[in-house]
């Protein structure tokens, strides 16, 4: 991919900055659309171009990777927070589609973000396997993902392939959920959330990065579940992380306490999705970390 010119949104985030580092090593020409262009310039020593609005973009790009979005679990979902989550995903994606059309872009591939929340949230006893053909749910997170994907749809006419990345929980040592959990679990303060039967669809960061590169070089299009092939229950995740850290998990979080603390956002913790990466499994992509034990052993 050394001849590609890539535009990435979300390039300063947990996943995005790892992609930028990876692509720099591959010799790609990278532009980051960010609210912090000066930070981007400083972070990568001027090796990465940076703009703060689509209107500042100049020239043609062969790849568009659209991963921007405020962290959905960063704070309680007030009306203002819901609007921030919507604007940072849906509104930005609409603006990108307008810019791409008006500037005459013709991409080799477009990868646009989404999440397994697209399918809705399920209690443990309601969980069943969800492939990429499963219908959308109807809670806030599902509607957000559905609108996000619909906002990216016009980009299909401007690209050879449009892929929608329905991402699960990405596990990495330096960010995301695992970074937040490591300290309390290291102190023995981790524990099962609710009844512990809710399903977590996860993926190791390195497998995610490899999958993105694979998709960019493949002939695939459409929705792709970016998850490992072996989802786990919350109880299973808790026990496996505690074992990897060689610590007990002694402090459960009852469902009522989660709802009291987090309101509607507690559904992210108390429910889940059993997403299956059928598209990746049926292709020639191979996971380095299909199971959670090996993934956490590598990361912690």
URKAMO-V133319 format. One record per pair of residues at least 4 apart in sequence whose C-alpha atoms are under 7 Angstrom apart, sorted by sequence separation. I is the first residue (numbers start at 1). J is the second residue. D is the distance in whole Angstrom. If there is no record, write none. Layout:
# URKAMO-V133319
i=I j=J d=D
i=I j=J d=D
This chain:
# URKAMO-V133319
i=12 j=16 d=6
i=13 j=17 d=6
i=14 j=18 d=7
i=15 j=19 d=6
i=16 j=20 d=6
i=17 j=21 d=6
i=18 j=22 d=6
i=19 j=23 d=6
i=20 j=24 d=6
i=21 j=25 d=6
i=22 j=26 d=7
i=23 j=27 d=6
i=24 j=28 d=6
i=36 j=40 d=7
i=37 j=41 d=6
i=38 j=42 d=6
i=39 j=43 d=6
i=40 j=44 d=6
i=41 j=45 d=6
i=42 j=46 d=7
i=44 j=48 d=6
i=77 j=81 d=5
i=78 j=82 d=6
i=79 j=83 d=6
i=80 j=84 d=6
i=81 j=85 d=6
i=82 j=86 d=6
i=83 j=87 d=6
i=84 j=88 d=6
i=85 j=89 d=6
i=86 j=90 d=5
i=87 j=91 d=5
i=88 j=92 d=6
i=89 j=93 d=6
i=90 j=94 d=6
i=91 j=95 d=6
i=92 j=96 d=6
i=93 j=97 d=6
i=94 j=98 d=6
i=95 j=99 d=6
i=96 j=100 d=6
i=97 j=101 d=6
i=98 j=102 d=6
i=99 j=103 d=6
i=100 j=104 d=6
i=101 j=105 d=6
i=117 j=121 d=7
i=122 j=126 d=6
i=123 j=127 d=6
i=130 j=134 d=6
i=138 j=142 d=6
i=139 j=143 d=6
i=140 j=144 d=6
i=141 j=145 d=6
i=142 j=146 d=6
i=143 j=147 d=6
i=144 j=148 d=6
i=145 j=149 d=6
i=146 j=150 d=6
i=147 j=151 d=6
i=148 j=152 d=7
i=149 j=153 d=6
i=155 j=159 d=6
i=172 j=176 d=7
i=175 j=179 d=5
i=176 j=180 d=7
i=177 j=181 d=6
i=178 j=182 d=6
i=181 j=185 d=6
i=182 j=186 d=6
i=183 j=187 d=6
i=184 j=188 d=6
i=185 j=189 d=5
i=192 j=196 d=5
i=203 j=207 d=7
i=204 j=208 d=6
i=205 j=209 d=6
i=206 j=210 d=6
i=207 j=211 d=6
i=208 j=212 d=6
i=209 j=213 d=6
i=210 j=214 d=6
i=211 j=215 d=6
i=212 j=216 d=6
i=213 j=217 d=6
i=214 j=218 d=6
i=232 j=236 d=6
i=233 j=237 d=6
i=234 j=238 d=6
i=235 j=239 d=6
i=236 j=240 d=6
i=237 j=241 d=6
i=238 j=242 d=6
i=239 j=243 d=6
i=240 j=244 d=6
i=241 j=245 d=6
i=242 j=246 d=6
i=243 j=247 d=6
i=253 j=257 d=7
i=254 j=258 d=6
i=255 j=259 d=6
i=256 j=260 d=6
i=257 j=261 d=6
i=258 j=262 d=6
i=259 j=263 d=5
i=262 j=266 d=5
i=266 j=270 d=6
i=267 j=271 d=5
i=268 j=272 d=7
i=277 j=281 d=6
i=278 j=282 d=6
i=279 j=283 d=6
i=281 j=285 d=7
i=291 j=295 d=6
i=292 j=296 d=6
i=293 j=297 d=6
i=294 j=298 d=6
i=295 j=299 d=6
i=296 j=300 d=6
i=11 j=16 d=4
i=12 j=17 d=5
i=23 j=28 d=6
i=41 j=46 d=5
i=51 j=56 d=6
i=77 j=82 d=6
i=86 j=91 d=7
i=87 j=92 d=6
i=100 j=105 d=5
i=122 j=127 d=6
i=137 j=142 d=5
i=138 j=143 d=6
i=156 j=161 d=6
i=171 j=176 d=7
i=173 j=178 d=7
i=174 j=179 d=6
i=184 j=189 d=5
i=185 j=190 d=4
i=203 j=208 d=7
i=215 j=220 d=7
i=232 j=237 d=6
i=242 j=247 d=5
i=253 j=258 d=7
i=259 j=264 d=7
i=280 j=285 d=6
i=289 j=294 d=6
i=10 j=16 d=6
i=11 j=17 d=5
i=51 j=57 d=7
i=136 j=142 d=6
i=156 j=162 d=5
i=170 j=176 d=7
i=171 j=177 d=7
i=172 j=178 d=6
i=173 j=179 d=6
i=184 j=190 d=6
i=242 j=248 d=6
i=289 j=295 d=5
i=41 j=48 d=6
i=171 j=178 d=6
i=242 j=249 d=6
i=259 j=266 d=5
i=41 j=49 d=7
i=258 j=266 d=6
i=11 j=20 d=7
i=41 j=50 d=7
i=40 j=50 d=6
i=136 j=146 d=7
i=37 j=50 d=5
i=72 j=85 d=7
i=37 j=51 d=6
i=37 j=52 d=6
i=70 j=85 d=6
i=119 j=134 d=7
i=149 j=164 d=7
i=255 j=270 d=7
i=34 j=50 d=7
i=36 j=52 d=7
i=69 j=85 d=7
i=119 j=135 d=6
i=120 j=136 d=6
i=31 j=48 d=6
i=32 j=49 d=6
i=33 j=50 d=6
i=34 j=51 d=6
i=35 j=52 d=5
i=119 j=136 d=4
i=120 j=137 d=4
i=30 j=48 d=5
i=31 j=49 d=5
i=32 j=50 d=5
i=33 j=51 d=5
i=34 j=52 d=5
i=70 j=88 d=6
i=118 j=136 d=5
i=119 j=137 d=5
i=120 j=138 d=6
i=208 j=226 d=7
i=30 j=49 d=6
i=31 j=50 d=5
i=32 j=51 d=7
i=33 j=52 d=6
i=69 j=88 d=5
i=118 j=137 d=6
i=120 j=139 d=6
i=33 j=53 d=7
i=68 j=88 d=7
i=69 j=89 d=5
i=11 j=32 d=6
i=68 j=89 d=6
i=120 j=142 d=5
i=5 j=28 d=6
i=6 j=29 d=6
i=7 j=30 d=6
i=8 j=31 d=6
i=9 j=32 d=6
i=118 j=141 d=7
i=119 j=142 d=6
i=2 j=26 d=6
i=4 j=28 d=6
i=5 j=29 d=5
i=6 j=30 d=5
i=7 j=31 d=5
i=8 j=32 d=5
i=9 j=33 d=5
i=10 j=34 d=7
i=117 j=141 d=6
i=118 j=142 d=4
i=203 j=227 d=5
i=2 j=27 d=5
i=3 j=28 d=6
i=4 j=29 d=6
i=5 j=30 d=6
i=6 j=31 d=6
i=7 j=32 d=6
i=8 j=33 d=6
i=9 j=34 d=7
i=117 j=142 d=5
i=202 j=227 d=5
i=203 j=228 d=5
i=2 j=28 d=5
i=201 j=227 d=6
i=202 j=228 d=6
i=1 j=28 d=7
i=118 j=145 d=5
i=117 j=145 d=7
i=118 j=146 d=6
i=202 j=231 d=6
i=115 j=145 d=6
i=201 j=231 d=5
i=114 j=145 d=5
i=171 j=202 d=7
i=200 j=231 d=6
i=201 j=232 d=7
i=169 j=201 d=6
i=170 j=202 d=6
i=171 j=203 d=6
i=172 j=204 d=6
i=199 j=231 d=7
i=200 j=232 d=5
i=168 j=201 d=5
i=169 j=202 d=4
i=170 j=203 d=5
i=171 j=204 d=5
i=172 j=205 d=5
i=199 j=232 d=6
i=200 j=233 d=6
i=114 j=148 d=7
i=168 j=202 d=5
i=169 j=203 d=6
i=170 j=204 d=6
i=171 j=205 d=5
i=199 j=233 d=4
i=200 j=234 d=6
i=114 j=149 d=7
i=168 j=203 d=7
i=170 j=205 d=6
i=198 j=233 d=5
i=199 j=234 d=6
i=197 j=233 d=5
i=198 j=234 d=6
i=196 j=233 d=6
i=197 j=234 d=6
i=196 j=234 d=5
i=197 j=235 d=6
i=196 j=235 d=5
i=112 j=152 d=7
i=193 j=234 d=7
i=54 j=96 d=7
i=192 j=234 d=6
i=192 j=235 d=6
i=231 j=274 d=6
i=61 j=105 d=7
i=63 j=107 d=5
i=54 j=99 d=6
i=60 j=105 d=6
i=62 j=107 d=5
i=63 j=108 d=6
i=64 j=109 d=7
i=65 j=110 d=6
i=66 j=111 d=6
i=67 j=112 d=6
i=61 j=107 d=6
i=62 j=108 d=5
i=63 j=109 d=5
i=64 j=110 d=5
i=65 j=111 d=5
i=66 j=112 d=5
i=67 j=113 d=5
i=192 j=238 d=6
i=63 j=110 d=6
i=64 j=111 d=6
i=65 j=112 d=6
i=66 j=113 d=6
i=191 j=238 d=6
i=229 j=276 d=6
i=227 j=275 d=7
i=229 j=277 d=6
i=110 j=159 d=7
i=227 j=276 d=7
i=228 j=277 d=7
i=109 j=159 d=6
i=114 j=164 d=6
i=115 j=165 d=7
i=116 j=166 d=5
i=225 j=275 d=7
i=227 j=277 d=6
i=107 j=158 d=6
i=108 j=159 d=6
i=109 j=160 d=6
i=110 j=161 d=6
i=111 j=162 d=6
i=112 j=163 d=6
i=113 j=164 d=6
i=114 j=165 d=5
i=115 j=166 d=4
i=116 j=167 d=6
i=225 j=276 d=7
i=226 j=277 d=6
i=106 j=158 d=5
i=107 j=159 d=4
i=108 j=160 d=5
i=109 j=161 d=5
i=110 j=162 d=5
i=111 j=163 d=5
i=112 j=164 d=5
i=113 j=165 d=5
i=114 j=166 d=5
i=115 j=167 d=4
i=116 j=168 d=6
i=225 j=277 d=5
i=244 j=296 d=6
i=105 j=158 d=7
i=106 j=159 d=5
i=107 j=160 d=6
i=108 j=161 d=7
i=109 j=162 d=6
i=110 j=163 d=6
i=111 j=164 d=6
i=112 j=165 d=6
i=113 j=166 d=7
i=114 j=167 d=6
i=115 j=168 d=6
i=224 j=277 d=7
i=240 j=293 d=6
i=244 j=297 d=6
i=7 j=61 d=7
i=111 j=165 d=7
i=6 j=61 d=6
i=97 j=152 d=7
i=224 j=279 d=6
i=241 j=296 d=7
i=245 j=300 d=7
i=5 j=61 d=5
i=6 j=62 d=6
i=7 j=63 d=6
i=8 j=64 d=6
i=9 j=65 d=6
i=10 j=66 d=7
i=244 j=300 d=7
i=5 j=62 d=5
i=6 j=63 d=5
i=7 j=64 d=5
i=8 j=65 d=5
i=9 j=66 d=5
i=10 j=67 d=5
i=90 j=147 d=6
i=94 j=151 d=5
i=97 j=154 d=6
i=166 j=223 d=7
i=185 j=242 d=6
i=4 j=62 d=6
i=5 j=63 d=6
i=6 j=64 d=6
i=7 j=65 d=6
i=8 j=66 d=6
i=9 j=67 d=5
i=10 j=68 d=4
i=86 j=144 d=7
i=90 j=148 d=5
i=93 j=151 d=6
i=94 j=152 d=7
i=97 j=155 d=6
i=163 j=221 d=5
i=164 j=222 d=6
i=165 j=223 d=6
i=166 j=224 d=6
i=167 j=225 d=6
i=168 j=226 d=6
i=191 j=249 d=5
i=4 j=63 d=7
i=9 j=68 d=5
i=10 j=69 d=7
i=89 j=148 d=6
i=93 j=152 d=6
i=162 j=221 d=5
i=163 j=222 d=5
i=164 j=223 d=4
i=165 j=224 d=5
i=166 j=225 d=5
i=167 j=226 d=5
i=168 j=227 d=5
i=186 j=245 d=6
i=188 j=247 d=6
i=190 j=249 d=5
i=191 j=250 d=6
i=193 j=252 d=6
i=194 j=253 d=6
i=161 j=221 d=5
i=162 j=222 d=6
i=163 j=223 d=6
i=164 j=224 d=6
i=165 j=225 d=6
i=166 j=226 d=6
i=167 j=227 d=6
i=188 j=248 d=5
i=189 j=249 d=6
i=190 j=250 d=6
i=191 j=251 d=5
i=192 j=252 d=5
i=193 j=253 d=5
i=194 j=254 d=5
i=230 j=290 d=6
i=90 j=151 d=6
i=163 j=224 d=7
i=165 j=226 d=6
i=186 j=247 d=6
i=188 j=249 d=5
i=189 j=250 d=6
i=190 j=251 d=5
i=191 j=252 d=4
i=192 j=253 d=6
i=193 j=254 d=6
i=194 j=255 d=4
i=229 j=290 d=6
i=230 j=291 d=6
i=185 j=247 d=7
i=188 j=250 d=6
i=189 j=251 d=5
i=190 j=252 d=7
i=191 j=253 d=7
i=193 j=255 d=7
i=228 j=290 d=5
i=185 j=249 d=7
i=198 j=270 d=6
i=199 j=271 d=7
i=200 j=272 d=6
i=201 j=273 d=6
i=124 j=197 d=4
i=198 j=271 d=5
i=199 j=272 d=5
i=200 j=273 d=6
i=201 j=274 d=6
i=124 j=198 d=4
i=198 j=272 d=5
i=199 j=273 d=6
i=200 j=274 d=7
i=201 j=275 d=6
i=123 j=198 d=5
i=124 j=199 d=6
i=199 j=274 d=6
i=193 j=269 d=7
i=194 j=270 d=6
i=193 j=270 d=7
i=207 j=287 d=6
i=207 j=288 d=6
i=207 j=289 d=7
i=204 j=289 d=7
i=132 j=223 d=6
i=204 j=295 d=6
i=132 j=224 d=6
i=132 j=225 d=6
i=109 j=216 d=6
i=173 j=299 d=5
i=172 j=299 d=7
i=173 j=300 d=7
i=130 j=274 d=6
i=131 j=275 d=6
i=129 j=274 d=5
i=130 j=275 d=5
i=131 j=276 d=5
i=127 j=273 d=7
i=128 j=274 d=6
i=129 j=275 d=6
i=130 j=276 d=6
i=131 j=277 d=7
i=124 j=271 d=7
i=127 j=274 d=6
i=129 j=276 d=6
i=131 j=278 d=6
i=123 j=271 d=5
i=122 j=271 d=5
i=123 j=272 d=7
i=121 j=271 d=5
i=122 j=272 d=5
i=121 j=272 d=5
i=122 j=273 d=6
i=121 j=273 d=6
i=116 j=273 d=7
i=116 j=275 d=7
i=14 j=175 d=6
i=14 j=176 d=7
i=76 j=262 d=6
i=76 j=263 d=7
i=77 j=264 d=7
i=77 j=265 d=6
i=76 j=265 d=6
i=19 j=209 d=7
